[in-house]
């Protein structure tokens, strides 16, 4: 961290060698099994620096939901992610540039009810609800940037593609998804 003089105000220079960083973020991703919408939620991440060169290992957990209505169904999908990752951070002025590769699991819970559920239930019609789970692998690659606004605090943005395989509504789905996050982190 650089200290400024009266002529030059205090300037924070990010330290890529800090051993630990905790991050909280707003997370969104494209839905795996629905045709429209975006999954919105949040998550927590933890990163640990390896040596002095900006390499790190980390992990994250995120949770979000999305809904879609068709002519027959109201569907809600809950998405959860648990992943381990590794990557690098490079100092760039008062910020950091980051690249990250991760592997983990994505879980999806589908909750569905037929349109006009109450009326159809009163008439005794069956097949009114749909409920299911799916767990599958997730691989992702993200690029990001962060700016130190008050050492050791920083704000960051990250974006990148992911790939998952899920079994939703009785059929296997291999999907490319796009994930993004906006958050705040603290280095220790």
Secondary structure, 3 states (H helix, E strand, C coil): CECCCCCCCCECCCCCCCCEEEEEEEEEEECCCCCCCEEEEEEEEEEEEECCCCEEEEEEEEEEEEEEECCCEEEEEEEEEEEEEEEEEEEECCEEEEEEEEEEEEEEEEEEEECCHHHHHHCCCCCCEEEEEEEEEEEEEEEEEEEEEECCEEEEEEEEEEEEEEEECCEEEEEEEEEEEEEEEEEC
